[in-house]
Amino acid sequence: MYDAIIIGSGPAGLSTALNLQIHEKSFVWFGSRDMSDKIKKAQMIDNYPGLPGIGGQELLSRFDEHRARMGITITEKTVTNIMPVSGHYMVLADNEMYEAKTLALCMGVVNAKPLAGEEEFLGRGVSYCATCDGNFYRGKKIAVYCNAAKYEHEVEFLADLAEEVFFFPAYPKAGVQRENVRVSTDYPVKIEGSLKVTTLTLRSGEVLAIDGFFILRNAIAPTTLLKKLAVEDGHIVVNRRMETNLPGCYAAGDCTGRPYQYAKAVGEGNVAAHSIIEYLDKK
Ligand SMILES: Cc1cc2nc3c(=O)[nH]c(=O)nc-3n(C[C@H](O)[C@H](O)[C@H](O)COP(=O)(O)OP(=O)(O)OC[C@H]3O[C@@H](n4cnc5c(N)ncnc54)[C@H](O)[C@@H]3O)c2cc1C
């Protein structure tokens, strides 16, 4: 069992990881090898101390160099479920279970509101994980919503299994070209069914008959991941020690609220790591 699991590879996750590494705690850090799109996309950053006028790409390279120099690796997996179990946490990442005594939630902010029916049908036809649930849809009709091209390999994996795939990329120039994949520029708005999902309504009014709906987003709402987590206006509630309402569970960065800034994310990641170290030492 790890001392900690860090979820999210932006500045908050990096700061948490650096401090846990310095204090020789064992941890696994989930996120993207590219760390965070929000760093890469910034044209020029003028409010990060010591690095005036730095470009996002350059800041990303500096962060990544720091990570590598400290011998820290990012496990490129998306966490889709967290379960508290007798004093520790079980975390499901791309169909594999990991366990840790503490959690650092550094997932950034989720801009997208869940689709109508998404939470109601999660586990009953709605899935966030192609690897975990793809096999249930062999020879069936499915829809896939995807908000980043980096998930297209998962769409292709699903296309190998399903009979027909309605594909909704939320970005230009989708790269999936398969006979059984219908790429659409329409937008899914409502998931319906009874025991399981049966239909998906699109913005145009078209209604698709489907057996399952995969939502491949680079962020999942905190309460969807961890049911009993206290959230206010979409942000995780924390105190000054970055403690959430759940023992051993800490949060840092944009996911705890405004202002959405690198320096705040890094500072909160630092505090979260120190609180984790104190919690582990007391245990
Ligand atoms: C265009 C742009 C310009 C900006 N300019 C500035 C600026 O000049 N100055 C400034 O201070 N701030 C700026 N910001 C804001 C800054 O980017 C954010 O405040 C900062 O990136 C937040 O860091 P974070 O670690 O909290 O989250 P993020 O950077 O959002 O990182 C979170 C990471 O976690 C991953 N993740 C989420 N859920 C999961 C999961 N379930 N499993 C695995 N991984 C997951 C995400 O994919 C992402 O990679 C800018 C943002 C944008 C978009």
The ligand as a Tripos MOL2 file, in Angstrom:
@<TRIPOS>MOLECULE
LIG
   53    58     1     0     0
SMALL
NO_CHARGES

@<TRIPOS>ATOM
      1 C1         -5.0380   29.8170  -21.3890 C.3       1 LIG1
      2 C2         -4.7240   29.8830  -19.9160 C.ar      1 LIG1
      3 C3         -3.8670   30.8500  -19.4330 C.ar      1 LIG1
      4 C4         -3.5700   30.9110  -18.0590 C.ar      1 LIG1
      5 N1         -2.7230   31.8760  -17.6240 N.ar      1 LIG1
      6 C5         -2.3970   31.9490  -16.3110 C.ar      1 LIG1
      7 C6         -1.4700   32.9350  -15.8480 C.ar      1 LIG1
      8 O1         -0.9570   33.7590  -16.6160 O.2       1 LIG1
      9 N2         -1.1800   32.9350  -14.5260 N.ar      1 LIG1
     10 C7         -1.7160   32.0310  -13.6270 C.ar      1 LIG1
     11 O2         -1.3600   32.0790  -12.4470 O.2       1 LIG1
     12 N3         -2.6010   31.0960  -14.0630 N.ar      1 LIG1
     13 C8         -2.9650   31.0230  -15.3650 C.ar      1 LIG1
     14 N4         -3.8590   30.0840  -15.7970 N.ar      1 LIG1
     15 C9         -4.4960   29.1810  -14.7880 C.3       1 LIG1
     16 C10        -3.6270   27.9580  -14.4610 C.3       1 LIG1
     17 O3         -3.3910   27.2650  -15.6650 O.3       1 LIG1
     18 C11        -4.3330   27.0420  -13.4570 C.3       1 LIG1
     19 O4         -4.6860   27.7760  -12.3130 O.3       1 LIG1
     20 C12        -3.4170   25.8720  -13.0450 C.3       1 LIG1
     21 O5         -3.0270   25.1020  -14.1590 O.3       1 LIG1
     22 C13        -4.1460   24.9950  -12.0320 C.3       1 LIG1
     23 O6         -3.3280   23.9230  -11.6770 O.3       1 LIG1
     24 P1         -3.9370   22.5710  -11.0830 P.3       1 LIG1
     25 O7         -2.7670   21.7090  -10.7680 O.co2     1 LIG1
     26 O8         -4.8990   22.8940   -9.9990 O.co2     1 LIG1
     27 O9         -4.8290   21.9230  -12.2340 O.3       1 LIG1
     28 P2         -4.5820   21.6660  -13.7790 P.3       1 LIG1
     29 O10        -3.4510   22.4520  -14.3130 O.co2     1 LIG1
     30 O11        -5.9110   21.8210  -14.4160 O.co2     1 LIG1
     31 O12        -4.1170   20.1330  -13.8250 O.3       1 LIG1
     32 C14        -4.9630   19.0830  -13.4940 C.3       1 LIG1
     33 C15        -4.5160   17.8250  -14.2080 C.3       1 LIG1
     34 O13        -5.1330   16.6850  -13.6420 O.3       1 LIG1
     35 C16        -5.5870   15.8070  -14.6400 C.3       1 LIG1
     36 N5         -6.7350   15.0540  -14.1350 N.ar      1 LIG1
     37 C17        -7.9810   15.5290  -13.8380 C.ar      1 LIG1
     38 N6         -8.7820   14.5390  -13.4200 N.ar      1 LIG1
     39 C18        -8.0270   13.4040  -13.4550 C.ar      1 LIG1
     40 C19        -8.3060   12.0480  -13.1620 C.ar      1 LIG1
     41 N7         -9.5140   11.6660  -12.7500 N.pl3     1 LIG1
     42 N8         -7.3210   11.1330  -13.3160 N.ar      1 LIG1
     43 C20        -6.0730   11.5040  -13.7400 C.ar      1 LIG1
     44 N9         -5.7630   12.8000  -14.0480 N.ar      1 LIG1
     45 C21        -6.7190   13.7310  -13.9060 C.ar      1 LIG1
     46 C22        -5.9840   16.7520  -15.7820 C.3       1 LIG1
     47 O14        -6.0260   16.0730  -17.0080 O.3       1 LIG1
     48 C23        -4.8600   17.7830  -15.7020 C.3       1 LIG1
     49 O15        -3.7550   17.3400  -16.4550 O.3       1 LIG1
     50 C24        -4.1610   29.9880  -17.1510 C.ar      1 LIG1
     51 C25        -5.0290   29.0130  -17.6400 C.ar      1 LIG1
     52 C26        -5.3160   28.9530  -18.9980 C.ar      1 LIG1
     53 C27        -6.2570   27.8840  -19.5050 C.3       1 LIG1
@<TRIPOS>BOND
     1     1     2 1
     2     2     3 ar
     3     2    52 ar
     4     3     4 ar
     5     4     5 ar
     6     4    50 ar
     7     5     6 ar
     8     6     7 ar
     9     6    13 1
    10     7     8 2
    11     7     9 ar
    12     9    10 ar
    13    10    11 2
    14    10    12 ar
    15    12    13 ar
    16    13    14 ar
    17    14    15 1
    18    14    50 ar
    19    15    16 1
    20    16    17 1
    21    16    18 1
    22    18    19 1
    23    18    20 1
    24    20    21 1
    25    20    22 1
    26    22    23 1
    27    23    24 1
    28    24    25 2
    29    24    26 1
    30    24    27 1
    31    27    28 1
    32    28    29 2
    33    28    30 1
    34    28    31 1
    35    31    32 1
    36    32    33 1
    37    33    34 1
    38    33    48 1
    39    34    35 1
    40    35    36 1
    41    35    46 1
    42    36    37 ar
    43    36    45 ar
    44    37    38 ar
    45    38    39 ar
    46    39    40 ar
    47    39    45 ar
    48    40    41 1
    49    40    42 ar
    50    42    43 ar
    51    43    44 ar
    52    44    45 ar
    53    46    47 1
    54    46    48 1
    55    48    49 1
    56    50    51 ar
    57    51    52 ar
    58    52    53 1
@<TRIPOS>SUBSTRUCTURE
     1 LIG1         1 GROUP 0 **** ****
